Amino acid sequence: MQLVIVESPAKAKTIEKYLGSEYRVLASYGHVRDLPPKDGSVDPDDGFAMQWENYADKAKQLKAIADLSKTADRLILATDPDREGEAISWHVQEVLRGRKALPKEVERVTFNAITKQAVTDAMKRPRELDTDLIDAYKARRALDYLVGFTLSPVLWRKLPGAKSAGRVQSVSLRLIVEREREIEAFRAQEYWSVTASLEQDGTPFTARLIQWEGKKLDRLAIGNEGDASRARADVEAGQFKVERVETKPLTRNPPPPFTTSTLQQEASRKLGFSADHTMRIAQQLYEDGAITYMRTDGVQMDHSAISAARAAVASRYDAGYVPDKPRHYTAKAKNAQEAHEAIRPTEFGRDKVGAGDHARLYDLVWKRALASQMASARLERTTIDMAEGTGRHVIRATGQVVLFPGYLALYEEGSDEEAEDAKRLPRLKEGDAPAKTGVAAEQHFTQPPPRFSEASLVKRMEELGIGRPSTYASIIKTLKDREYVRVEKNRFIAEESGRLVTAFLERFFEQYVGYDYTAGLEEQLDDVSGGRAGWQAVLDRFWHDFKPKTAEVMEQQPSAITAELDLFLAPYLFPERADGADPRLCPNCGAGKLALRGGKFGAFVACSNYPECKFTRRFGQGGEGAEGADATPEQLGQDPDTGLPVERKSGRFGPYIQLGEGKEAKRASIPKDALESTGGELTLELALKLLSLPRTVGTHPETGEPITAAIGRYGPYLMHAGKYARLQSTAEVFETGMNAAVVKLAEAAAGGGRPQRGAAQAPLRELGEHPRNGAAIKLMEGRYGAYVTDGTTNATLPKTIDQSALTLEEAAQLLDARAAAAPAKKGKKPVKKKAAPKKPAAKKAATKKA
C-alpha cells in the first residue's frame, strides 16, 4: 500500500479516485503544527532553533496518518506546489519521524492541476523535499514570530489600546494611513467644464471646450459660475464643424493569464470580491479540478494548455482572432522557483463551471486565459477638433475607434480609473457637422487621491515589493480584524487606533516600516528559497539591530512616548489656523494648552488646565473645528415631558445623545443610518425617539407577552419571550407593526425560513431512479449547502456543479463515490453480562494449640 498525503479532504477524495485501489490518500487539513504562542519558541541564541507544537485539533488526523504510515510501503507527500505546501509536507514527515512511523521510502510530488493526467504524470516524477523552500518557510515564520512577540509587548505597554504589529501588516497599514493624511492635507479648488453632447450617424459622443474667446483653456481655466455660463451660451449659439481629425494607430495586446495578485485585483474591480473571498472560492475551484493552482507569480501557461486555448479560440471565432504564433509571457517574479504556471482553466472546452460566485470567478479566469492567446486589438486613437464659424471657440472629442476588436471581443481588463481617451467615437472627417443635442456647464472641484480599494492596495503592495501575493489576503484580513481599518464603499479608511500605531512605529521604528527596507528583506527571503542565502544568516542580520531597538524603546516611560508622539503628530492634531491663532489654545477655557494624552482606552487630546478644565477630544478629531467631547455639546432642545436638556455629545466611542446631567442622565448612541430620513441632521424629534427605546410594539396574540423593538450592540432587533429577530435598519425599530413583528419572530424561530428540526423538507428536484440500485434520487438543501440522497447515502454537491444542470448520472456517481468512501459500519458488540460477584471464601477457624 502506498500512502499519499494532501491538505484537504476534497483534494484527497478526487486524487484517490484517480490513483486506484493500491493507494490510500489522507488529508492533513492544512498545517499540522506551528510555533506555540509563547516566549522561547524561537531561540536566537541557539541558531534560531524552533520549538514546534502539534495542533491539538489535528491529533486524530495525525494518528490516522501515523497508523497507516507504519504499514505503508511508500509515503508520497503531494501537498501544494509552493513554499507553504513544501512546509506542510516537511512538518508531516518530521511528525512521523518523531513517532517512528516513517516508511523507508519517502517521496515528494507536485502537480499544478487536480486532473487525472496531471496527477498520474506527477506520480511518475517524484523528487525529494526542497530544503531551500523549507528554509525560506522557516525564515519567514521565525521573522514573523520574532517581530510579533518582541514588538507587540512594546505596543501594549507604551501605547494603550494597541493590539499588535506585524512585519508586513504594519507596512501595509502605513500605506492606508499615509493616503488618509494626503486626503486631509488636500485643498480643493473649484473649476468648471463646458461640454457639448453630439451625435453622428446615430452614435452619441461628447466634446469639451478647449478654446474660448480665442484663448486655450487648461482644466482649471474656468474658475467661477459666471464665466462658465457665458462659455456655455457661446457654445450653444455656435455652429461647430470638424476642423481637424488626428488619428494614431494603436495596438493593444492581451494581458497575460492571472497570477494570484492580478486575480485578486480583477475580482475586486469586476465582482466586488474581497481578496480573502477570492482565494477561498479559487481554492474550491482548484480542489474540484476546474482551475490550476491559484497561488502563483507565474504568467506562462503549459504548452498543451496554449494549444488548447488556441483551438478554443478558433472554434469560437474566425481565423483572424488566432495569432500566427502562440503568445508567451515572461514572469515578473524575482524567484523562479516559486513562479509556477499561471491560473487557468484545466479544460478550455468548459466555459461554465458551478453557480453563484464560483461560476462568476471561473468565468473571469476562463476569459482571461483564453483572451491571452487571442489576436491583438487594432484601434485608432482619435482626436477631433471642432470650431464654430469665427474660430474663437473650439471643442474637442477624444477617444478610440475600434478597427478590429481582437481579444476585446471576449475580455477587457478592468481599471481603477477610466481614461478619457478610452471612449468610443464615431468615424468623422473634416467638414462634418455633428448634431448638437445639448450643452452643459458643470461645477467640479479638484479631488484628493482616492482611498485604497482592495485592488489598488494589492497593486501598490506588489509594486513596492511588500509581502508576496499569497499573503495579501491574510494581511488585509488582519488589518480588518484588528480594527485598524474599516471599509466603506469598498474603500479602506484608517481608524484612530491604526493611525496611532502607525505614528508610533514611524517615530520609534522608522526603519522597520520603511518600504525599501521591507522590500529588501523580501528579496533576502527570496534568496533563501533560491538557495543563494542561508536562512539563519538573514535572521541574524535582522535580529542584530531589531532586538536592541525594542529594548531601548521599552525602557522609556509611557509619558515620554506620548510627549514624542505629541510632537510627531502636531501637524495633524494642531494644524495652523487661518486666523493665525495658537492651534493648541484650548477652545473651552481659552488659557490652557492642548496636548496628546494616553489613557486606558487609547490616546486623546486634553487641556493642560485639567481638572479645572475638562475639555477633551478624541485622537481622531484632528484639526481646526474638532468638537470637544464634553465641553462643547450641541444643544438640541428640551424634553417636553421632563424639561431636561437634550444634547448631542461626542465620546470616546463616537457621537451620542444625552438627556439630563450627571449619573441620572439617559444616553443613547446615534446609529449611522439614523440620520438618512432627516438629510443628515439630528433633530430633537429623532433624538427623543432614540432616547425612548426600547419601544413596545404590542402584545403577542398567542402568548400575551410584550414584543419590544430596540437597538443593541449588534444592531436593531425585536424581542419576545427571550427570543430575538434581527431588523434591517433603525427606521424599522420605529415603524414595524404588530403583524410584521409576529411574522419576523416566527421566521427567526424557524431559522430564517428554514424548516424546523424534524420537519419534512421538500426536495429541490427529483432526479429519478438510481440506474444501478433503483432508489429514488433527490436533490436537497441542507444546512451546509445542497446535497443528493437516495434515502440511504447522502453526498454533498460540489460547489462547482450547477444545481440546475445536475444530471441523474452525475448524482448517481456522487452517491456511489460517497458510499465507497464511507467506512464500514461496525455491528454492535453483544453486551457482556457482568459475572456475579464471587462470595468471599469462608475463613478457616484458627486451630488451637494444645
C-alpha positions, 0 to 999 in steps of 0.5 A: 500500500502506498500512502499519499498525503494532501491538505484537504479532504476534497483534494484527497477524495478526487486524487484517490479516485484517480490513483486506484485501489493500491493507494490510500490518500489522507488529508492533513487539513492544512498545517499540522503544527506551528510555533506555540504562542509563547516566549522561547519558541524561537531561540536566537541564541541557539541558531534560531532553533524552533520549538514546534507544537502539534495542533491539538485539533489535528491529533486524530488526523495525525494518528490516522496518518501515523497508523497507516504510515507504519504499514505503508510501503511508500509515503508520497507527500503531494501537498501544494506546489509552493513554499507553504505546501513544501512546509506542510509536507516537511512538518508531516514527515518530521511528525512521523519521524518523531513517532517512528512511523516513517516508511523507508521510502519517502517521496515528494510530488507536485502537480499544478492541476487536480486532473487525472493526467496531471496527477498520474504524470506527477506520480511518475516524477517524484523528487525529494523535499526542497530544503531551500523552500523549507528554509525560506518557510522557516525564515519567514515564520521565525521573522514573523514570530520574532517581530510579533512577540518582541514588538507587540509587548512594546505596543501594549505597554507604551501605547494603550489600546494597541493590539499588535504589529506585524512585519508586513501588516504594519507596512501595509497599514502605513500605506492606508494611513499615509493616503488618509493624511494626503486626503486631509492635507488636500485643498480643493479648488473649484473649476468648471467644464463646458461640454457639448453632447453630439451625435453622428450617424446615430452614435452619441459622443461628447466634446469639451471646450478647449478654446474660448474667446480665442484663448486655450483653456487648461482644466482649471481655466474656468474658475467661477459660475459666471464665466462658465455660463457665458462659455456655455451660451457661446457654445450653444449659439455656435455652429461647430464643424470638424476642423481637424481629425488626428488619428494614431494607430494603436495596438493593444495586446492581451494581458497575460493569464492571472497570477494570484495578485492580478486575480485578486485585483480583477475580482475586486474591480469586476465582482466586488470580491474581497481578496480573502473571498477570492482565494477561498472560492479559487481554492474550491475551484482548484480542489474540484479540478476546474482551475490550476493552482491559484497561488502563483507569480507565474504568467506562462501557461503549459504548452498543451494548455496554449494549444488548447486555448488556441483551438478554443479560440478558433472554434469560437471565432474566425481565423483572424482572432488566432495569432500566427504564433502562440503568445508567451509571457515572461514572469515578473517574479524575482524567484523562479522557483516559486513562479509556477504556471499561471491560473487557468482553466484545466479544460478550455472546452468548459466555459461554465463551471458551478453557480453563484460566485464560483461560476462568476470567478471561473468565468473571469479566469476562463476569459482571461486565459483564453483572451491571452492567446487571442489576436491583438486589438487594432484601434485608432486613437482619435482626436477631433477638433471642432470650431464654430464659424469665427474660430474663437471657440473650439471643442474637442472629442477624444477617444478610440475607434475600434478597427478590429476588436481582437481579444476585446471581443471576449475580455477587457481588463478592468481599471481603477480609473477610466481614461478619457481617451478610452471612449468610443467615437464615431468615424468623422472627417473634416467638414462634418457637422455633428448634431448638437443635442445639448450643452452643459456647464458643470461645477467640479472641484479638484479631488484628493487621491482616492482611498485604497480599494482592495485592488489598488492596495494589492497593486501598490503592495506588489509594486513596492515589493511588500509581502508576496501575493499569497499573503495579501489576503491574510494581511488585509484580513488582519488589518480588518480584524484588528480594527485598524481599518474599516471599509466603506464603499469598498474603500479602506479608511484608517481608524484612530487606533491604526493611525496611532500605531502607525505614528508610533512605529514611524517615530520609534521604528522608522526603519522597520516600516520603511518600504525599501527596507521591507522590500529588501528583506523580501528579496533576502527571503527570496534568496533563501528559497533560491538557495543563494542565502542561508536562512539563519544568516538573514535572521541574524542580520535582522535580529542584530539591530531589531532586538536592541531597538525594542529594548531601548524603546521599552525602557522609556516611560509611557509619558515620554512616548506620548510627549514624542508622539505629541510632537510627531503628530502636531501637524495633524492634531494642531494644524495652523489656523487661518486666523493665525491663532495658537492651534493648541489654545484650548477652545473651552477655557481659552488659557490652557494648552492642548496636548496628546494624552494616553489613557486606558482606552487609547490616546486623546487630546486634553487641556493642560488646565485639567481638572479645572478644565475638562475639555477633551477630544478624541485622537481622531478629531484632528484639526481646526473645528474638532468638537470637544467631547464634553465641553462643547455639546450641541444643544438640541432642545428640551424634553417636553415631558421632563424639561431636561436638556437634550444634547448631542455629545461626542465620546470616546466611542463616537457621537451620542445623545444625552438627556439630563446631567450627571449619573441620572442622565439617559444616553443613547448612541446615534446609529449611522443610518439614523440620520438618512430620513432627516438629510443628515441632521439630528433633530430633537424629534429623532433624538427623543425617539432614540432616547425612548427605546426600547419601544413596545410594539404590542402584545403577542396574540398567542402568548400575551407577552410584550414584543419590544423593538430596540437597538443593541450592540449588534444592531436593531432587533425585536424581542419576545419571550427571550427570543430575538429577530434581527431588523434591517435598519433603525427606521424599522425599530420605529415603524414595524407593526404588530403583524410584521413583528409576529411574522419576523419572530416566527421566521427567526424561530424557524431559522430564517425560513428554514424548516424546523428540526424534524420537519419534512423538507421538500426536495429541490428536484427529483432526479429519478431512479438510481440506474444501478440500485433503483432508489429514488434520487433527490436533490436537497438543501441542507444546512451546509449547502445542497446535497443528493440522497437516495434515502440511504447515502447522502453526498454533498454537491460540489460547489462547482456543479450547477444545481440546475444542470445536475444530471441523474448520472452525475448524482448517481456517481456522487452517491456511489463515490460517497458510499465507497468512501464511507467506512464500514459500519461496525455491528454492535458488540453483544453486551457482556453480562457482568459475572456475579460477584464471587462470595468471599471464601469462608475463613478457616477457624484458627486451630488451637494449640494444645 
